[in-house]
Amino acid sequence: MSKFIDRPRYLCALGGAIATLSNLPRTIPIIHAAAGCGGNIFAALNGGSGYIGSGYCGGQALPSSNVGEKDIVFGGEERLEEEIENTLKIMDGDLYFVTTGCMVEMIGDDAISVARRFKDKGTPIFAADTGGFHGNSFKGYEIVLKTLFAEYVTKKTGKKADTVNLWGIVPIQDVFWKGNLTVFKKLLGELGFHVNTFFGEGETLDNLKNAGEATLNIVASETFGIEAAQVFQEVHGVPFVSIPFPIGPHGTEEFLRQAGVALKVTDRKIENVIKKEKTHYYDYIQRLAEIYNDIDLQRYAVIVGDSNYSPALSQFLAEDMGWLPELVIITDILSDEQKTLVSKRFANYSSKVKPEIVFDTDTSNVKKHINRHWPENHGQRYYDAFSPAFIVGSAFERDAAEKFGAPHLSVTYPISNRVVLDRAYAGYSGALSLTEDIFSLLVGNR
């Protein structure tokens, strides 16, 4: 029997599906689940994402069948059909998507067939089984993308050589997703490509519908969105490349070079873009040189987060900031194959730093891992202390940071102690924002 997860850093598959759909333009999620599922999901999404708010037809206004005892005994498909009819009358959307909760799947309701009755009459509606037992938020994201790629995206015979699609950054689960997608759009734009991100600024449903025209799909992750990319390739014949999420010069250079090779961009053009971005980056970073050295701002670091952010943050701190990220705790539920893949990201740093990598889903174990790596002082005159220190994680790490007297910055979900608008941490420009946030904490009491 599987153990429970102490304070998980994600929602169930239904929550991930709702987060994904709520951030597609003019898309209306319809929940087929017990009363309370939608409200609880919104509270978790809003409270853990830097206070994103309800958005368009979201939050407490999400349509829901709110099945009750009668529906559970006799079946809830009739109730779902009624809910869809009323939603179409009241909610002004261009795309509707039925998502399901655990209870209605356990009693055998066929939400996909119910939605198909409306679809056959010309309604732009789709459905997928997203009950919580299918997995967590990342799985919900994957399920929605697979459904839309297979059923909503139009099949195209011709491809546009200058168009690419990019995903792998999970809306809300990556609290900075919208700003990060803008960064990727700019970087790939400098290589000469138009980029569809689906969930970023200025995106429309037409971009998603016509995504089959792209010449390549780029998944900015080694763990999220891979299944969806495989479906896209099977249905639309568009190949994909998986490139790790980058933060800072070292990671972003790797991203640009891998993307450039896959897109058949000349080496000269790739290097020109890298040179331009690095010039801009270091023009600002050099301002910190004196204060960094004068008051010794180098730190030991503990990083706690998902498999996108943890490797990127560790590389940035070690290779670009000159810190010592000695302990990295990755909180995702990953297969052994995925763990091996992610672990390779921490090898061969030019700085020779070798972080200890721990895969652990339980929040309460963070303090234990820190104590194991840096044993507490039990009266010894000399001992290896966790100092000077910094913890990069989520709002859950505030207690650990207070215990060890370390500054703390929330970068990964859940983030309830910061308001997040258009901030980004990806790429060169995102690394400037991250550096600003980190060092502002260190000098905040001067």
Secondary structure, 3 states (H helix, E strand, C coil): CCCCCCCCCCCEHHHHHHHHHHCCCCEEEEEECECCHHHHHHHHHHHHECCCCCCCCCHHHCCECCECHHHHHHCCHHHHHHHHHHHHHHCCCCEEEEEECHHHHHCCCCHHHHHHHHHCCCCCEEEECCCHHHCEHHHHHHHHHHHHHHHCCCCCCCCEEEEEEEECCCECCECCHHHHHHHHHHHHHHCCCEEECCCCCCCCHHHHHCHHHEEEEEECCCCCCHHHHHHHHHHHCCCEEECCCCEHHHHHHHHHHHHHHHCCCCHHHHHHHHHHHHHHHHHHHHHHHHHHHHCCCCCEEEEEECCCHHHHHHHHHHHHCCCEEEEEEECCCCCHHHHHHHHHHHCCCCCCCCCEEEECCCCCHHHHHHHHHCCCCCCCCCCCCCCCEEEEECHHHHHHHHHHCCCEEECCCCECCCCCCCCCCCHHHHHHHHHHHHHHHHCCCC
